[in-house]
Amino acid sequence: MFFALFVSAAIALGQSWFAASPVTATATPQSGNSIGGTVLDSSRRPVPEIYVELLDEVERSVQRTKTDGTGRYTFRGLSSGTYYVRVQTFGTTLVSQTTRVTVFSVSVAAGTGRGHEEVSFMLKTIDEEKPRSGPKSSPSMVFSQEVPEPARTLYEEAIQVLTDAKGSDQGIEGLKKALEIFPTYYQALERLGAEYVKQQQYSQAIQPLRKAIEVNPKGSVSFHTLGVAQYNLKRLNEAVDSLGRAVALAPNSANSQFWLGIVLFRSGKMAEAESPLTRAYQLAGKQIPDVHMYLAQIYSNTKRYKEAADELELFLKDAPDARDPQNIKALIAQLRAKAKG
C-alpha cells in the first residue's frame, strides 16, 4: 500500500497526513488494478454462471471468468489502460453486451495504489431487443465514427505496439500519424492523451484530450484523463471541473469518483471531497482501501474522531499488506482517546 506517512501520534492531532505527496497515474504492469461488476437481467435479477471476458484495446482476450451466484464478476491484477468487458450469453435468450473502460492506478508517496472500475450490465432478452414501432432513441454514451482505412490501420498498429509495453514512443508516433490522416479521430486522440499521462508528460496530454472532448463531449474517459493531467500540472480548479464532468457522465466509475475526491481534498475542499470518496468506496469496496485514509483525515480535521478511527480500522482490514500498521494502530488508539475526551 502507499501510505507510509503515519510516523508519529502527533499527526493525528492536527497535522495533515498527506503533506504534499503527488498523485499520479501509473502504468506499472500487473498492479493491483481491477474491474468488476454485476450482471443483471432486465428485471434486475442477478444472472449467475454466465461468461464475462476481458479484452485489450485490439480485442485480444486477457482474462475470462464466470459470474457467481449473485451475478458478480471481477478481473484483478490489471495494468493501467483501456479494456473491453464483454458478457457472453452463449445458449441463452439474453443478448450479449460489450463496454469499454479505462483504469488508472493512483500512486502516492512511496508506493502504488489501486484503481478499480465498476462495470455492471443489464441484459435484455432477444425479444426485448427486437425493434418496435415509433422513434428510436440511441444510448447517450455511444459514439462511432467513419474512419478512413489508412488511419484505422495506423491506429491499430500503434495499439499493438503500445500493448506490448516495449515501444511507447513508437506507439505514440503511430497515433500521431493516424491523426495526420484523420485529425478528429476520437479513439486516437483519447489514447494519445492517455499515453502522455502514463509517461507523466502532462502538458503534452492536454491538447489531444481537449480535442477528443470537442469531437465527443460525452466521453467520460477523456474528461477523467484530462482531470488527471490537470491535477499533476497543479491546475486544481480545472481538474475539479474535468473530473466533475467525468463523474456526471459516468457516476458509477469508482476511479473517477475517487480522483474527484482526491482533487477536492487537495484543493482544501474537504467537505465536498467526502461525498465522492464515500461513493467510490460504495462502488469498489475493498478494491480501493486508500479511500479510508482520506476520509479519516477529513473526519479528524472536523473533530469526528470516532469516525476517523473507524476509517483507519477499515483501512487495515481492507489492506492487510499496509505499511506501518503499528503506527496506524497507534493513531487509532489516540483518536479513540480523543473521541472519549
N, C-alpha and C positions, 0 to 999 in steps of 0.2 A: 504494500500500500504506500501511499505517497505522503503521509503526514509524519514527519519526524521533528515537529516543532514544539512538542509538548515536553519541555525540558525543565520546567520549574512550576511549583504551585502558584507562584505569583502571576503566571499567565492567566490563570482562571479568575483572577480578582481584578481585572480591569484592562490588561494589555491585550492587543489584538493577537490572535493565534496565527494569523496568516501573513503578517508583515507585508512585504511587497512581492511575494513569490509569484512569478509569472505563470499564467495558464496558457498552454499551447496545445494545438492539435498535434498528435504524433502519428507516425506511420510505422511503429515498432511491430515487426512481424510476430504473429502468434501472441498477441497481447490478450488482455482479459476482456476484450470487446465481445458483445453478444447481441443476438437478435432473437426475439421471442414474441409469442402472442397466443391468441386463442382463435380457433376455427369454429364458427357457429353456422347453423343453418338459418333460413330466413325467419324462423320462429324463435331465434336466439337460443336454441338448444345446442349444447356442445356436440361437436362431431368427432367421436373418438376413432382411433385406428385408421386415420387417413394419412396418406403420404404428403410430406412437405419437403420440398427440395430447395436448397440454396445454390444459386449460380453466380458466377462472377459477371463482370460487365460485358464480356463477349459470350455470355450464356453457356459457359462450361461449368459442369457440376462441381460444387465444392463440398457440400455435405447433403445428407438425406436422412430424414427421420420420420417417425410417425407420431401423431398426436396421442396424448394419454387419455385416460378416462374422462378428464374434464375438458378435453379439446385443446390442451396446451401443447406447445412445442417450443424448443429452444435450440439455437445453434451457438456454441461457445468457442472460445479460442480464436477469434477472428482478428485479422489485421484491419487497420483503418481502411476504408474505401467504400466503393459503391457495389451493391449486390442486387440480385433479383430474388425474391421469395415467391415460390410457385407452389400452390396447393394442387396436388394431382388427385383427380377424382375417378380413377380407373374403376370401371364396373359398378358405378353408382349412377343415380339420376341427377346428381349435382353437377354444376358446371365449374370447371377449373378456373382458378384466378391466379394472376401474377401481379406483383407490385414491386416497384423499385425503391431502394432505401440506401442511404449513405450513413456510415458510422464513423465518428471521430473519437479517438481517445482523448482524455484530458490528462495533462501532465502538470504536476505542481511540485515545486521544490525538488526533492531528491529522488522521486520515483515516478511511477506511471499509474495513472488511474484507469478507470474502466468506462468505456462508452457502451450504452445499451439503447437499442431501439425497439419499441413495442409495435409490432405489426400484426394486427388482427384481421380476420376475414369473416364476412358474412356471405355464405354461398347460397345461390339461388338454384332451384331445380331447372331442368331443361324446359318444362312448361312455363315456368315463371319468366324465363329468358326469351320466350317467343315474342316477336314484335306484336304490338297491339295497335289498334286504330288510334288516331289522334296525334298531336305533335309529340315528337320525341325530345327528351332532354338529355344532353350528354353530360357525363360526370365533370364536375368543375375542375378536377385536378388532372384531367387527361390532356396531354399536349403531343401533337405529332407534326412533323414537317416532311415536305417533299425535298429530299436531299439529293443533290447531283451525285451520280455514282462515283466519280473520281474523288470527291470529298469524303464520301462514306468509306471508300476503300482506305484512304489515308487515315481516317479516324479509327477504323477497326485495326489497322496495322499498329497504330500508336497505342491503342488499348492493350494489345497483346504484348507489346514491349513493356508497358507500364506494369502489366500483370506479372511479368517475370521478375519485377523488382530489381532489375540489374541495369536498366537503361532509362532512368527517369529523364535525363537530359535529352536523349534521343526521342523518347516518347513525347516530351513537350514540343520538340521541334516538329514532330509529326502532326500534333494537334494544330500548331500554327499554320502548317502547310494546308491542312484541311480548311482552316478558316480563311486562308488567302483565296481559296476557290469559292467558299460559301461563308461570307463574313457573319451571317446571322445563324450559324449552325449552333443550335441551343445546347445539345449534349457536349459538343466540343468546347464551347465557351465555359460551361459549368465545370467540366472536367479539368480544363486548363487552370481555372481559378483554384480548384481543389488541390491540384498538383503543386501549385505555387505555395499554398498554405502548408501542405505537408513538408515542403522544403524550407519553410519559415521565411519565404520571400513574400512577405505580406503586402508590400507596396505594389508588387507586380500583379498580385491577385485581384486587386480592386477593379481594374478596368474590365477584364473579361467577365467578372461576376456581375458588375453593373450592366454590362451589355446583355448578359444572359437574362437578367431581370427585365430589361426593356423588351426582349423578344418574348419572354413568358413571365408575366407579372405574378403568376400563380405558382411559381416554382419554389416550394418551401426550402429545398436543399440549397438553392442559390442564396437565399436570404440568410440561411443558417451559416453557410461558409463565409459569406461576406461579413457577418457579425463577428465570427472568429478572427478574421483578418483585421477588422477594425479594432477589436479589443487589443490585439497584440501590438497595434500601432498607437495604443493609448487614446484612441478616439472613442471614448466610452459612451458619450451620448448617441453617436451614430450606431455603435454596436448595440445599444439598448433598443434603438428603433428597428434595426435589421432583425435582431433575434425576436423582438416582439412580433414582427410581421411573420417570421418563420413559425412561431407558436400559433398565431392566428390562423395560418394556413394548414398547419399540422398539429393540432392541440394534443394529439396522442404520441407525439415524438418526445420520448423521455430525454433524449440527448439535447434537443432544443430547449426544453423546459429547464434542464439542468444548467445549460450555458447561460440562459437568460437570468437565472437566479444568481449565477456566479458574477455576471457583469453588473447586475444591480447591487450585489453585495460589494463589489469593488468600487462602485460609484458612490458608496456610502448610503445607498437607499435600502437599508436592511429590512425595514418594514415591508417594502414592496418585494424584496427578494424571497421572503418566507413562502409566499403562495406558489411560485413556480418550482422552488426547491421541494416543497411538500408534494406537489403534483408529480414531479419527476420520480420521487420515491414511490408514490402510489402506482405509477406505471411500470417501474422497473424493479421495485423491491430491492432485495439484497444485491442485485447486479451492480448498483452504484452506491455502495455504502458511504462514500465520501459526502453524500448529502447530509448525513448526520453531523458531520464536523461543522459544516456551515450553519446548520440550524442550531447546534449547540452554542456557537459563538453569538448568533442573533439572540438566543434566549438569555445567555449570560449578560449580554450588553443591556438587556431590558430587565435585568434582575429576576428573570424567571429561572431561578437556579435549579429547581427540581426538574423542570423540563429539559434544561441543558444537560443535567446529569443523566436523565433518561436517554437522551440522544447519544451520548457517549457510550452508554452501555449497549445500545442498539448497534453502534458502530463496531464495538468489539465482538458482538455476536455475529454480525454480518461479515466481518473481516477478520477471520481467525489468524490470518498472516500479517496482521497490523504490526507496524514497527513501534517500539517503545510502549508496549502495552502496560507496563508497570507505571510509567509516568501518567498515562491516561487514567489508570485506576486511581492514582493519587489525586488527579484533578476531580474525578467523580466524587471521591470522599470529601474533598474540600467544598465542592458545590453542594453536596448534601448537607454539610455543616452550615453553609451559608443559608440554605433553604430553611433549616430549623431555626437559625438565628433571626 
